[in-house]
């Protein structure tokens, strides 16, 4: 290595170390000041996708007292996708503005998105939400640099959960979010679970992927909140 390259390398390493040390030494945010929102895309309220996202949020709260959570169920909301293209399909009150306000709030640093497997694709409520989020791409990318984690719930093993994770991840990338998986020991793309009679599987390995992605969203959200001060 030349002297110039060595100096550049050492300089970059020192800068990275200083930045890491500064972030690690930053004061932890105040209790309840870092919000993580869980979005439940199932058509069925309170069932396994709800329970899976709830489990992820519970895991997030164990990371620090600074973490606060909120869960949004899309079932029953009017997220008319036609409004995204200047029309509408009904005269029902539009629920998207309220969801929009919650997601873009400055104290929201992380979002967990959960969907059941519906014939290999995400649920229709989530698809409607994503279509309405065209407004986010046209409005300066307000979800940019918020942390995202994906959760998928299938009716059994090998029923398409990883396809759902892929779709959720691709959407969050399109919004310029920061993506995390479920962390160690799995180090995969998110949380996956199978439903057993409207209950979560007793498979601890699967449960741990849900807990893991919630924890990872919280860990990175805390770092972002600390560095934002």
Buried (B, 14 or more C-beta within 10 A) or exposed (E): EEEEEEEEEEEEEEEEEEEEEEEEEBEEBEEEBBBBBBBBBBBBEEBBBBBBBBBBBBBBBEBBBBBBBEBBBBBEBBBBBEBBEEEBEEEEEBBBEEBBEBBBEEEBBBBBBBBBBBEEBBBBBBBBBBBBBEBBEEEEEBBEEBBBBBBBBBBEEEBBBBBBBBBBBEBBEBBBBBBBBBBEEBEBBBBBBBBEEEEBBEEEEBBBBBBBBBBBBBBBBBBBBBEEE
